[in-house]
Amino acid sequence: MFANLGVTEILIIFLMVVIIFGGKKIPELAKGVGKGIRLFKSELKDVKEGIDISEDIKKIDG
């Protein structure tokens, strides 16, 4: 994801986030992003399991 970004670009982005949201809001934002990522991964896993089950049903039906 950050393969094309250098250290300078990442520092500039971080500095902009600190300026926009303030230092006190960053932990709250990170917590929210973490929850969102966990929820997304969980839902993605459920979808993959559903696809696997439907493929098994197709194999059984012939």
N, C-alpha and C positions, 0 to 999 in steps of 0.2 A: 504494500500500500504506500509506504513512504520511500520506496526504492529510488524514486527520481528526485527526492528532496534532499538537499544537503543540510549540513548542520546550521548554516546561516539562515536558510529558509525556515527551518523548524523553530529556531530561536525567535525569528521575527514573528511567526504565527503565534508562538507562546506569549510574546510580549504584547501583541495586539489583544489576545484573549484576556490577559491581566488588565490591560487598560480598559477594555470594554466592560468586563464583568466585575473587576475588582478582585483582590486577593482572597476575600472571605467567601466569595461565591464559587470559586474554582472547585473546592472539595465537593460541594453539592452537585455541581455540574458533572464532575467525574463519576460520582455515585449514580446519578441518573443515566449517564451513558453506559456505565457498567451493567445496570439493571436492564437497559434496553438491549444490549448485546446478548446477555444471558437469555432473555426472553426470545430473541430472534433465533439463537442457536437451538433452544428447546423446541420451538415451533418447526424449525427446519428438520430437526431429528424426527419429530412426529410425522411430517410429510414424507420423509424418506422411508419410514417404517410402513406408512400407508401404501406407498408405491411398491415396496417389497411384498406386502401381503397381496396386493392386487395381481402382481406378477405370478405369485404362487397359485392363486386361484385360476389364472389363465392356463397355467401348466396342468393343473388338475382337470380342468374342463376339456383340455385337449385342443 
